[in-house]
Amino acid sequence: MVGQQTALAHDDAVEDTATPGKEIAGKSPTQIAFARLRKDKVAVVCGIVLVFLIVVAVCAPLITRAFHIYWDISDPNAPNVSEVVDFDGFPSVGPPFHPFTWSHPLGVAPKVGYDNLAYLVYGLRTSLLVAFSATIISTFVGVVLGLMAGFSRGWLDRVISFVTDLFLAFPYLLGMLALAPIIVSRFTRDLDKLARAQLITLISILVIFGWMGLARLIRGQVLSLREREFILAAEVIGVPTRQILFKELLPNLVAPIVVSISLGLPGFVAAEAGLSFLGLGLTGTPSLGKMVSDATPYYADYGLYLWLPVGAITLLTLSLNLLGDSVRDAFDPRTRR
Amino acid sequence: MFGYIVRRLMSAALVVVLTSMIVFLLFFKGPSNPAQPLCDLNGKCTQEKLALLTEQLGLNDSVVHQYGIWAGGIFHSREIDFGATYTCDAPCLGISYRSRGQVTDELFEKFPATISIAVGGASIYLVLGVLLGTIAARRRGTWVDRGLVGFSVFVSAVPYYVIALLVWIYVSLQWKLIQDTSYHPLTSDPVHWFTGLSLPWLVIGLTSSTAYARYSRGQMIETMGEDYVRTAVAKGVSQRGVVVRHALRAAIVPIVTIFGLDFAFLLTGTVFTEQIFGIDGIGRWGINALRSPTDFPVVSATVLVAAVIIVIANLIVDLLYAVIDPRVRLA
């Protein structure tokens, strides 16, 4: 890693000095980090895989329409369950038991009879939707609370820090599990809105247990930054507090925020699928975790059914995690893997 | 030192009290009507029955009063009345809606399984992780190091439950290598206890050891570069002596800190492990209680106990820090 670092430094130096005729352009730390990231092969491969998965998730309705496949068997256009599933509940069309057909490229689910490809792409959509929303909201909450705590010192800092510690002491997995049914039962009584209520509940639970790490980090950073000369100077010449927070402090916090986002995303993906796997997350919306738990009993006879969601979750979390590691290395050259 | 301990104890107690309030509010004020699942459990739930149960459970009283009764039960026995009257001995965490047994008794009954899983898994990952990390640090830059780091990055990137599920399916069900995964009490059947838990231990141990390997590798690389390590090498201490006595002893301090918290989280419910391998511990008990109709006394007890364990672990880690690291001075 040290060798690589000097190589990187060397590259940067070459870029700066190789073209003497050109105007010397300043690079922001973010630009330098992205330049490093582009040179990282693992990051590039993971980035491509992720873009592909995101495109698939965004285009899920187009894909299902193109193939005429349905994840929801109650859809009026969907084939009758008895057409795709035989008497014992085993699929009667599609791989791996029957020849490949374009109408069911990855086969159908036993018993319920929905199309595996349709369920998979919609499950991916849910995973990414939940993970991205949870990341954005919890990042926002973490940054705002961290800024407030770090900048105010006094009692507000003590209150926020105490609440942060309190949440960190809460057993998050059990807390998440226990909160889900309560929030859902509180806010919905009719089944039509259940799916949406579950989705919102899931995102809020992930946010409730996901903001503390960043809030702590930002607070620490702000505590050290606010003693620096440029902040003191801004205070002396009477820059309004809001401007100091957002124009002076926030740009200096880009690196930790980006790193925390990139490391937080895979965690949220795993958490969403995990909760659904336990049967306590989403029931009305397709979810990769739910597909895994549905497919578990068929591991021996219908391995494809199990490996589809397992493979999708693994691919998604693996590429997000590896990309996150690369982002961290790119933004913080001191880290050693 | 003494002042620090007192302050630390007081703040821990405050956190426990606040957590108990949060737990109480969550489970006895959060649901639209906590008596609903109880009412659903025995036959058809009529309006009168629901109203009667709500009254009997004291849900019409003020929140403060209800919390007082609920928290008071932890210190002295109380009677709980729904349908029939149940005596609940101290420490009382309520009567399970479903089994109609005392929650505390069931908690003590389920806890050994979770403790067994946690202790076994944690000892494997701590030893294995530190060992692999030390090896990787000693052979830094070689293929051993790169292989270990690459493998650990890969394993920690895949969600734990995916690995556990695949291991259970293939090792236990398909290839029948270790068939028996279940919990037998250590006191009655030590051999079965060991064989039944060996697979969960291995899965927890191997998956979590990767994080420890990476972490202890980083720590070891740092301490191996210290002057006193160079001094030890220069005065002719053996390779092993340098690594074990000089470098590892310093490197292990932050590892112990993380281990304490990890272990506490493991104790609070190895939810996925218990669910996948079918072991009757706290995690599975909590999950089953959550299925509708929700068994609120059980759920609140698991969350409360888990929170208390984490607070205690935090406390122990903070205090232990001063003992194992002489550089830390507490004031």
Interface residues (C-beta under 8 A of the other chain):
Chain A: D165 L166 A169 F170 P171 L173 L174 G175 L177 A178 L179 P181 I182 I183 S185 R186 P266 A270 A273 G274 F277 L278 G279 L280 V292 T296 Y299 A300 L306 V310 I313 T314 T317 L318 N321 L322 D325 R336 R337
Chain B: V15 L18 T19 I22 L26 F27 G30 P31 S32 V149 V153 F154 S156 A157 V158 P159 Y161 V162 L165 L166 I169 L173 Q174 R214 G218 I221 F265 T268 G269 V271 F272 Q275 G283 G286 I287 L290 R291 S292 T294 V299 T302 V303 A306 A307 I309 I310 V311 N314
